[in-house]
Amino acid sequence: MLKVIMTLLLGTLSLFASSASESEIPNLTMTWVGFATLIIFVIGYYFVAAEEKYAIDKAKPALFIGTFMFILVAIYYSLNGLDMNLVHTQAQHLILEIAEIFFFLFVAMTYIESLLHMGVFDRLKYNLISKGYTYRKLFWVTGFLAFFISPIADNLTTALILSTVLITIEKTRKDFLVPGAINIVVAANAGGAWSPFGDITTLMAWTAGKGVFTDFLYLFPSAIIGYGVTAFLLSRFVPKVVPEFDATKEKKPEMVEGAKVVMILGIFTIFCAVMSHQVLHLPAMWGMMFGLALLKVYSYGLSKKYGKEHFNIFHSMAKIENNTLMFFFGILAAVGALYFVGWLALAAIVYDPSVLGATWANIGVGFLSAIVDNVPVMSAILKANPEMGLDQWMLVTLTAGVGGSLISFGSAAGVGVMGKLHGIYTFGSHMKFAWTVLIGYIVSVSIWYFQYHILGISH
């Protein structure tokens, strides 16, 4: 999914590593509350997917099912005299981890809105279009930028930035925007899959000791070739025309004074987020919030020098997509309830050789992660800790990371782009091109198989 961060989702990791051990939490899957939570999740998922049909914002059903499912579990515990401390503990962890993702997103969105206000994206649009690039060439430029920025910045932040570039270049042409949005989501997720801190699932596998840093770099061929195939297929639907641009009439946009410093602060904020988690063992959002503090201090200096209207950071905060934040809250709460009841723990059963075995189970993880979100799925697998070699742990890392691209809201990157291109990049518009993502997914897995089972690569 925050993944991460660093897709959806740095937060949920600790949710599933709660202080209560697995044996202390009763399995409620075969009780009325177990079936009720599953049915509610499916119904809510349907309304999220059908937001265009019913003209309902995806945040509304997500927020409802997330809060209602947990309330039902708490009622069941109360009625049956079960340990209410477990409910309290799980809710506490859930709130803590949702807060981490919430504030991470909040800061990233604030920076993006600030850069929009300061004319940075308008200048970038001018620079790209004035070069005479066609829509198809712009498609490739934004895609490759997403793929190579994601391993450093993380897939969610990358998708937010590049989708903003996309909507700045063109605001109406869906034949460019929809394939372009899918391209960015796929590129960001694929790029994050071969870096230990490019996606939360790779981060989870790395910190769990399933591979050393360099092991994940071997996933690069699978990631880039799989992405390249999907991008090539998608590009066939992007027009080869040049966006309207008249050099004699179009004036080069000027960035607001202080814009370059804000860009530098944004890059430093991403650095702080990575260092907070990797070195200081603080949540990534701690570094992000420190970056927001620096931006606030700098905005104060600008207001003193140029006046309050020059740059008001609170205006940027007011423009962020709150529906995206609410959607994250709801979907994570719903998945947390499913885990608490015991549904996600059943996923580990398929690793038994008599059922599917490791390879097919790990391939299936990609499809499951697109529906439920890759973080809780990966977390459940790490908890079950099936006996697998390094090749299989790399496969599940790859599939959990890139599998989220199969559905628009299957990853944090996808949800972020849905928020930026509201009403344009939707579940329905994504599914029309989902076959291209599926082919790329199959190619990625095939490359992995060729590396590890034909060439016999050993790290």
C-alpha positions as CSV (number, residue, x, y, z in Angstrom):
1,M,0.0,0.0,0.0
2,L,2.6,4.4,2.7
3,K,2.7,2.0,1.8
4,V,5.8,4.1,2.8
5,I,7.5,5.4,4.7
6,M,7.7,5.3,2.8
7,T,3.1,3.4,-0.1
8,L,0.9,3.0,2.3
9,L,2.4,2.7,5.0
10,L,4.8,3.0,7.7
11,G,2.2,3.0,10.3
12,T,0.6,-0.3,10.0
13,L,3.9,-2.1,10.7
14,S,3.9,-1.3,14.3
15,L,0.1,-2.0,14.5
16,F,0.8,-5.6,13.8
17,A,3.8,-5.7,16.1
18,S,1.7,-4.8,19.1
19,S,2.7,-5.7,22.6
20,A,0.0,-8.3,22.8
21,S,1.3,-11.6,21.5
22,E,-0.5,-13.7,18.8
23,S,-1.6,-16.3,21.4
24,E,-3.3,-13.6,23.5
25,I,-5.6,-12.5,20.7
26,P,-8.5,-14.9,20.1
27,N,-9.3,-15.9,16.5
28,L,-12.8,-14.6,15.8
29,T,-13.1,-15.4,12.1
30,M,-15.8,-18.0,12.6
31,T,-17.9,-15.9,14.9
32,W,-20.7,-13.5,13.9
33,V,-18.4,-10.5,14.3
34,G,-15.8,-12.2,12.1
35,F,-18.3,-12.6,9.3
36,A,-19.8,-9.2,9.9
37,T,-16.5,-7.4,9.6
38,L,-15.6,-9.2,6.4
39,I,-19.0,-8.5,4.8
40,I,-18.8,-4.8,5.9
41,F,-15.3,-4.5,4.4
42,V,-16.5,-6.0,1.1
43,I,-19.5,-3.7,0.9
44,G,-17.4,-0.7,1.8
45,Y,-14.8,-1.7,-0.8
46,Y,-17.5,-1.9,-3.4
47,F,-18.6,1.7,-2.8
48,V,-15.0,2.9,-2.8
49,A,-14.5,1.2,-6.2
50,A,-17.8,2.6,-7.5
51,E,-17.3,6.2,-6.4
52,E,-17.9,7.4,-10.0
53,K,-21.2,5.5,-10.3
54,Y,-22.6,6.8,-7.0
55,A,-20.9,10.2,-7.1
56,I,-19.6,9.5,-3.6
57,D,-16.2,10.5,-2.3
58,K,-14.1,7.3,-1.5
59,A,-13.3,8.7,1.9
60,K,-16.9,8.4,3.1
61,P,-17.4,4.7,2.8
62,A,-13.8,4.1,3.9
63,L,-14.1,6.2,7.1
64,F,-17.5,4.6,7.9
65,I,-16.3,0.9,7.6
66,G,-13.1,1.6,9.4
67,T,-14.7,3.1,12.5
68,F,-17.7,0.8,12.5
69,M,-15.8,-2.4,12.1
70,F,-13.6,-1.7,15.2
71,I,-16.7,-0.7,17.2
72,L,-18.3,-4.0,16.4
73,V,-15.2,-5.9,17.5
74,A,-15.2,-3.9,20.8
75,I,-18.9,-4.7,21.3
76,Y,-18.2,-8.4,20.8
77,Y,-15.4,-8.4,23.3
78,S,-17.7,-6.6,25.8
79,L,-20.7,-8.9,25.3
80,N,-18.5,-12.1,25.7
81,G,-16.4,-11.0,28.6
82,L,-13.2,-11.0,26.7
83,D,-10.1,-9.0,27.8
84,M,-11.0,-5.4,26.9
85,N,-7.4,-4.4,27.4
86,L,-6.7,-6.1,24.1
87,V,-9.1,-3.8,22.4
88,H,-7.6,-0.8,24.1
89,T,-4.0,-1.9,23.1
90,Q,-4.9,-2.6,19.5
91,A,-6.8,0.7,19.2
92,Q,-3.9,2.6,20.7
93,H,-1.4,1.1,18.2
94,L,-3.8,1.8,15.4
95,I,-4.2,5.4,16.4
96,L,-0.5,5.8,16.8
97,E,0.3,4.3,13.4
98,I,-2.4,6.2,11.5
99,A,-1.1,9.4,13.1
100,E,2.3,8.6,11.7
101,I,1.0,8.3,8.2
102,F,-1.5,11.2,8.6
103,F,1.2,13.7,9.5
104,F,3.7,12.3,7.0
105,L,1.1,13.0,4.3
106,F,0.1,16.3,5.8
107,V,3.7,17.6,5.6
108,A,4.3,16.3,2.1
109,M,1.0,17.9,0.8
110,T,1.8,21.2,2.6
111,Y,5.1,21.4,0.8
112,I,3.5,20.6,-2.6
113,E,0.8,23.3,-2.1
114,S,3.5,25.7,-1.0
115,L,5.5,25.0,-4.2
116,L,2.3,25.4,-6.3
117,H,1.7,28.8,-4.7
118,M,5.3,29.9,-5.4
119,G,5.0,29.1,-9.1
120,V,7.5,26.2,-9.1
121,F,5.3,23.8,-11.0
122,D,4.2,26.5,-13.5
123,R,7.9,27.1,-14.2
124,L,8.5,23.4,-14.6
125,K,5.5,23.1,-17.0
126,Y,6.9,26.0,-19.1
127,N,10.4,24.4,-19.2
128,L,9.0,21.1,-20.4
129,I,6.4,22.4,-22.9
130,S,8.7,25.0,-24.3
131,K,11.1,22.3,-25.4
132,G,8.5,21.0,-27.8
133,Y,7.9,17.7,-26.0
134,T,4.8,15.8,-27.1
135,Y,2.4,14.4,-24.6
136,R,3.9,11.0,-25.2
137,K,7.4,12.3,-24.5
138,L,6.2,14.0,-21.3
139,F,4.6,10.7,-20.3
140,W,8.0,9.0,-20.5
141,V,9.8,11.9,-18.7
142,T,7.5,11.9,-15.7
143,G,7.5,8.1,-15.6
144,F,11.3,7.7,-15.5
145,L,11.6,10.5,-13.0
146,A,9.1,8.7,-10.7
147,F,11.0,5.4,-11.1
148,F,14.4,6.8,-10.1
149,I,13.3,9.3,-7.5
150,S,11.1,6.7,-5.6
151,P,14.0,4.6,-4.3
152,I,15.4,7.7,-2.6
153,A,12.4,9.7,-1.6
154,D,9.8,6.8,-1.2
155,N,7.0,6.0,-3.6
156,L,4.2,8.0,-1.9
157,T,6.1,11.4,-1.9
158,T,7.3,10.7,-5.4
159,A,3.8,10.0,-6.7
160,L,2.4,13.2,-5.1
161,I,5.1,15.4,-6.6
162,L,5.0,13.9,-10.2
163,S,1.2,13.8,-10.3
164,T,1.2,17.5,-9.4
165,V,3.6,18.0,-12.4
166,L,1.2,16.1,-14.5
167,I,-1.9,18.1,-13.6
168,T,0.1,21.3,-14.0
169,I,1.0,20.4,-17.6
170,E,-2.5,19.5,-18.6
171,K,-5.8,19.8,-16.8
172,T,-8.4,18.4,-19.1
173,R,-7.0,15.8,-21.6
174,K,-7.9,12.4,-20.1
175,D,-6.1,10.6,-22.9
176,F,-2.9,12.0,-21.4
177,L,-3.8,12.3,-17.7
178,V,-5.1,8.9,-17.1
179,P,-2.3,6.8,-18.7
180,G,0.1,9.4,-17.2
181,A,-1.3,8.9,-13.7
182,I,-1.1,5.1,-14.0
183,N,2.4,5.4,-15.4
184,I,3.5,7.4,-12.3
185,V,1.9,5.0,-9.8
186,V,3.4,2.0,-11.5
187,A,6.8,3.7,-11.8
188,A,6.8,4.9,-8.2
189,N,5.9,1.4,-6.8
190,A,8.3,-0.4,-9.1
191,G,11.1,2.1,-8.2
192,G,10.4,1.6,-4.5
193,A,10.5,-2.2,-4.8
194,W,14.3,-2.5,-5.3
195,S,15.3,-0.1,-2.5
196,P,15.1,-1.0,1.2
197,F,13.6,2.4,2.0
198,G,11.7,3.0,-1.3
199,D,8.6,1.2,0.0
200,I,7.4,0.2,3.4
201,T,7.2,-3.5,2.3
202,T,10.9,-3.5,1.4
203,L,11.7,-1.7,4.6
204,M,9.8,-4.3,6.6
205,A,11.6,-7.2,4.9
206,W,15.0,-5.4,5.4
207,T,14.5,-4.6,9.1
208,A,13.2,-8.1,9.7
209,G,16.6,-9.4,8.4
210,K,15.2,-11.2,5.4
211,G,18.0,-9.7,3.2
212,V,20.9,-7.3,3.4
213,F,20.9,-3.9,1.7
214,T,22.5,-5.2,-1.5
215,D,20.1,-8.2,-1.8
216,F,17.3,-5.8,-2.7
217,L,19.3,-4.2,-5.5
218,Y,19.1,-7.5,-7.4
219,L,15.4,-6.7,-7.9
220,F,16.3,-3.8,-10.2
221,P,16.0,-5.8,-13.4
222,S,12.6,-7.2,-12.5
223,A,11.4,-3.7,-11.4
224,I,12.6,-1.7,-14.4
225,I,11.7,-4.2,-17.1
226,G,8.3,-4.9,-15.7
227,Y,7.7,-1.1,-15.5
228,G,9.1,-0.6,-19.0
229,V,6.6,-3.1,-20.5
230,T,3.6,-1.5,-18.8
231,A,4.8,2.0,-19.8
232,F,5.3,1.0,-23.4
233,L,1.8,-0.5,-23.6
234,L,0.3,2.6,-21.9
235,S,2.2,5.0,-24.1
236,R,0.3,3.6,-27.2
237,F,-2.8,5.4,-25.8
238,V,-1.0,8.7,-25.3
239,P,-1.3,11.2,-28.2
240,K,1.9,12.2,-30.0
241,V,0.8,15.8,-30.3
242,V,2.5,18.8,-28.8
243,P,0.6,20.7,-26.1
244,E,-0.6,24.1,-27.2
245,F,2.2,26.6,-26.7
246,D,3.0,29.9,-28.4
247,A,6.4,31.1,-27.5
248,T,5.5,34.6,-28.7
249,K,2.5,34.8,-26.3
250,E,3.4,32.6,-23.4
251,K,5.4,34.5,-20.8
252,K,7.9,32.6,-18.8
253,P,6.4,32.2,-15.3
254,E,8.4,33.8,-12.5
255,M,8.8,31.9,-9.3
256,V,8.0,33.8,-6.1
257,E,10.9,35.0,-4.1
258,G,12.0,32.3,-1.7
259,A,10.8,29.4,-3.9
260,K,14.3,27.9,-4.3
261,V,14.8,27.9,-0.6
262,V,11.5,26.1,-0.1
263,M,12.6,23.5,-2.7
264,I,15.8,22.9,-0.8
265,L,13.9,22.7,2.5
266,G,11.6,20.1,0.8
267,I,14.6,17.9,-0.2
268,F,16.1,18.3,3.3
269,T,12.8,17.3,4.8
270,I,12.8,14.0,2.8
271,F,16.4,13.5,4.0
272,C,15.3,14.1,7.6
273,A,12.4,11.6,7.2
274,V,14.8,8.9,6.0
275,M,17.4,9.6,8.6
276,S,14.8,9.7,11.4
277,H,13.8,6.2,10.6
278,Q,17.1,4.6,9.5
279,V,19.5,6.2,12.0
280,L,17.6,7.8,14.9
281,H,14.9,5.0,15.0
282,L,12.2,7.7,15.2
283,P,9.1,7.5,13.0
284,A,9.6,9.0,9.5
285,M,7.0,11.6,10.2
286,W,9.2,13.0,13.0
287,G,11.7,14.1,10.4
288,M,8.8,15.4,8.2
289,M,7.4,17.5,11.1
290,F,10.8,18.9,11.7
291,G,10.9,19.9,8.1
292,L,7.5,21.5,8.5
293,A,8.8,23.5,11.5
294,L,11.7,24.8,9.3
295,L,9.2,25.8,6.6
296,K,7.2,27.7,9.2
297,V,10.2,29.5,10.4
298,Y,11.2,30.4,6.9
299,S,7.7,31.6,6.0
300,Y,7.8,33.8,9.1
301,G,11.0,35.4,7.7
302,L,9.4,35.9,4.3
303,S,6.3,37.5,5.8
304,K,8.4,39.9,7.8
305,K,10.4,40.9,4.7
306,Y,7.7,40.9,2.0
307,G,4.4,41.0,3.9
308,K,1.9,38.3,5.0
309,E,0.4,37.8,1.6
310,H,3.7,36.9,0.0
311,F,3.7,33.4,1.5
312,N,1.3,32.2,4.1
313,I,1.9,28.6,5.0
314,F,-1.5,28.3,6.6
315,H,-3.1,29.0,3.2
316,S,-1.1,26.0,1.8
317,M,-2.3,23.8,4.7
318,A,-5.9,24.8,4.0
319,K,-5.6,23.6,0.4
320,I,-4.4,20.0,1.0
321,E,-6.7,17.1,0.1
322,N,-8.3,16.2,3.4
323,N,-10.4,13.5,1.8
324,T,-7.2,11.6,1.0
325,L,-6.2,11.8,4.6
326,M,-9.6,10.6,5.7
327,F,-9.5,7.7,3.2
328,F,-6.2,6.6,4.7
329,F,-7.6,6.7,8.2
330,G,-10.6,4.7,7.2
331,I,-8.9,2.0,5.1
332,L,-6.1,1.5,7.7
333,A,-8.7,1.2,10.5
334,A,-10.7,-1.4,8.5
335,V,-7.6,-3.5,7.7
336,G,-6.6,-3.2,11.3
337,A,-10.0,-4.6,12.3
338,L,-9.6,-7.5,9.9
339,Y,-6.2,-8.3,11.3
340,F,-7.6,-8.0,14.9
341,V,-10.4,-10.5,14.1
342,G,-7.9,-12.9,12.5
343,W,-8.6,-12.8,8.8
344,L,-5.2,-11.8,7.7
345,A,-3.5,-14.5,9.7
346,L,-5.2,-17.1,7.4
347,A,-3.0,-15.9,4.5
348,A,0.0,-17.8,5.9
349,I,-1.8,-21.1,5.4
350,V,-1.3,-21.0,1.6
351,Y,2.5,-21.3,2.0
352,D,2.1,-24.9,3.0
353,P,3.5,-27.0,0.1
354,S,0.3,-29.0,0.1
355,V,-1.7,-25.9,-0.6
356,L,0.1,-23.5,-3.0
357,G,3.7,-23.5,-1.9
358,A,6.0,-20.5,-1.6
359,T,6.3,-19.4,-5.2
360,W,2.6,-19.3,-6.1
361,A,1.7,-18.0,-2.7
362,N,4.1,-15.1,-3.1
363,I,2.8,-14.4,-6.6
364,G,-0.7,-14.3,-5.1
365,V,0.5,-11.8,-2.6
366,G,0.7,-9.2,-5.3
367,F,-3.0,-9.6,-6.1
368,L,-4.0,-9.7,-2.4
369,S,-2.0,-6.6,-1.7
370,A,-3.8,-4.7,-4.4
371,I,-7.1,-5.4,-2.6
372,V,-6.2,-5.2,1.1
373,D,-3.0,-3.2,1.0
374,N,0.5,-4.5,0.9
375,V,1.6,-3.5,4.4
376,P,-0.8,-5.7,6.5
377,V,-0.3,-8.6,4.0
378,M,3.5,-8.4,4.3
379,S,3.2,-8.0,8.0
380,A,1.1,-11.1,8.3
381,I,3.7,-13.0,6.2
382,L,6.5,-11.8,8.4
383,K,4.6,-12.8,11.5
384,A,3.9,-16.3,10.1
385,N,7.6,-16.5,9.0
386,P,7.2,-19.4,6.6
387,E,10.4,-21.3,5.8
388,M,11.7,-19.7,2.6
389,G,15.0,-19.0,1.0
390,L,16.4,-15.6,0.1
391,D,15.0,-15.9,-3.4
392,Q,11.4,-16.3,-2.1
393,W,11.8,-13.4,0.3
394,M,12.9,-11.2,-2.6
395,L,9.9,-12.4,-4.6
396,V,7.4,-11.5,-2.0
397,T,9.1,-8.1,-1.5
398,L,8.8,-7.5,-5.2
399,T,5.2,-8.7,-5.6
400,A,3.9,-6.9,-2.5
401,G,5.5,-3.7,-3.7
402,V,4.5,-3.7,-7.4
403,G,1.2,-5.6,-6.9
404,G,-0.5,-2.6,-5.4
405,S,-0.4,-1.0,-8.8
406,L,-3.0,-3.4,-10.1
407,I,-5.8,-1.4,-8.6
408,S,-5.9,2.4,-8.2
409,F,-6.1,2.4,-4.4
410,G,-4.0,-0.7,-3.9
411,S,-1.0,1.4,-2.8
412,A,-0.3,4.6,-1.0
413,A,1.1,6.0,-4.3
414,G,-2.2,5.3,-6.0
415,V,-4.3,6.8,-3.3
416,G,-2.2,9.9,-3.3
417,V,-2.5,10.4,-7.1
418,M,-6.3,9.8,-6.9
419,G,-6.4,12.7,-4.5
420,K,-4.3,15.0,-6.8
421,L,-6.3,14.1,-9.9
422,H,-9.7,13.9,-8.3
423,G,-12.4,12.9,-10.7
424,I,-9.9,12.1,-13.4
425,Y,-7.8,9.2,-12.0
426,T,-10.4,6.9,-10.5
427,F,-10.9,3.2,-9.9
428,G,-12.9,2.9,-13.1
429,S,-10.4,4.8,-15.3
430,H,-7.5,2.7,-13.9
431,M,-9.3,-0.6,-14.5
432,K,-9.6,0.2,-18.2
433,F,-5.8,-0.1,-18.4
434,A,-5.2,-2.6,-15.6
435,W,-4.3,-5.2,-18.2
436,T,-1.2,-3.3,-19.0
437,V,-0.2,-3.4,-15.3
438,L,-0.9,-7.1,-15.1
439,I,1.3,-7.8,-18.1
440,G,4.1,-5.8,-16.5
441,Y,3.5,-7.7,-13.2
442,I,3.9,-11.1,-15.0
443,V,7.0,-9.9,-16.7
444,S,8.6,-8.8,-13.4
445,V,7.9,-12.2,-11.9
446,S,9.3,-13.9,-15.0
447,I,12.5,-11.9,-14.8
448,W,12.8,-12.9,-11.1
449,Y,12.4,-16.5,-12.0
450,F,15.0,-16.2,-14.8
451,Q,17.5,-14.6,-12.4
452,Y,17.1,-17.0,-9.5
453,H,16.1,-20.3,-11.1
454,I,17.6,-20.2,-14.6
455,L,20.8,-18.2,-14.0
456,G,21.0,-19.5,-10.4
457,I,22.0,-16.1,-8.9
458,S,23.2,-16.4,-5.3
459,H,24.0,-13.2,-3.4
